[in-house]
Amino acid sequence: MSNTERIIRLKTVLDRTGLSRSTIYRKIAEGTFPSQVKISIHGAGWHESAINRWIADPARYREEEPAE
């Protein structure tokens, strides 16, 4: 299984995007930044692939709608 999905934590997301913590959470609320994934009771992270998609085209990123 060579292409496993990694979960990255806030510090890594901050380093990779150059955004502030408050900007990330504001953009999540707007739907213009990937949502967090709950990984434990008190922990959360992001799918690395979603962050990579945002980095590739931040102006056009929109959170994907869940399939009904």
C-alpha positions as CSV (number, residue, x, y, z in Angstrom):
1,M,0.0,0.0,0.0
2,S,2.3,2.7,-1.3
3,N,-0.2,5.6,-1.6
4,T,-1.7,5.7,1.9
5,E,-3.5,8.9,2.9
6,R,-1.6,10.8,5.6
7,I,-3.2,12.9,8.3
8,I,-1.2,16.1,9.0
9,R,-1.5,18.2,12.1
10,L,-2.0,22.0,12.5
11,K,1.7,22.9,12.8
12,T,2.4,21.2,9.5
13,V,-0.6,22.9,7.8
14,L,0.5,26.3,9.1
15,D,4.1,25.7,7.8
16,R,3.0,24.4,4.4
17,T,0.3,27.1,3.8
18,G,1.8,30.2,5.4
19,L,-1.6,31.0,6.8
20,S,-2.3,31.9,10.4
21,R,-4.4,29.7,12.7
22,S,-7.3,32.1,12.7
23,T,-7.3,32.5,8.9
24,I,-7.4,28.7,8.5
25,Y,-10.4,28.4,10.8
26,R,-12.2,31.3,9.1
27,K,-11.6,29.8,5.7
28,I,-12.9,26.4,6.9
29,A,-16.1,28.2,8.1
30,E,-16.4,29.8,4.6
31,G,-15.8,26.5,2.8
32,T,-12.7,27.7,1.1
33,F,-10.2,25.5,3.1
34,P,-10.3,21.8,3.8
35,S,-12.2,20.7,6.9
36,Q,-10.4,18.9,9.7
37,V,-10.7,15.1,10.3
38,K,-11.2,14.0,13.9
39,I,-8.5,11.5,14.8
40,S,-9.2,11.1,18.6
41,I,-11.3,12.6,21.3
42,H,-9.0,15.7,21.5
43,G,-7.2,15.5,18.3
44,A,-7.8,16.5,14.7
45,G,-5.8,16.8,11.5
46,W,-6.2,17.3,7.8
47,H,-5.9,14.9,4.9
48,E,-2.6,15.7,3.2
49,S,-4.2,15.3,-0.2
50,A,-6.8,18.0,0.6
51,I,-4.1,20.4,1.7
52,N,-2.1,19.7,-1.4
53,R,-5.2,20.5,-3.6
54,W,-5.7,23.8,-1.7
55,I,-2.0,24.7,-2.1
56,A,-2.2,23.9,-5.9
57,D,-5.1,26.4,-6.4
58,P,-6.2,28.3,-3.3
59,A,-8.3,30.9,-5.1
60,R,-10.5,28.2,-6.7
61,Y,-10.7,25.6,-3.8
62,R,-14.1,24.8,-2.5
63,E,-15.0,22.1,0.1
64,E,-16.5,19.2,-1.7
65,E,-20.2,18.6,-1.1
66,P,-20.9,15.2,0.5
67,A,-22.8,12.8,-1.9
68,E,-26.4,12.3,-1.0
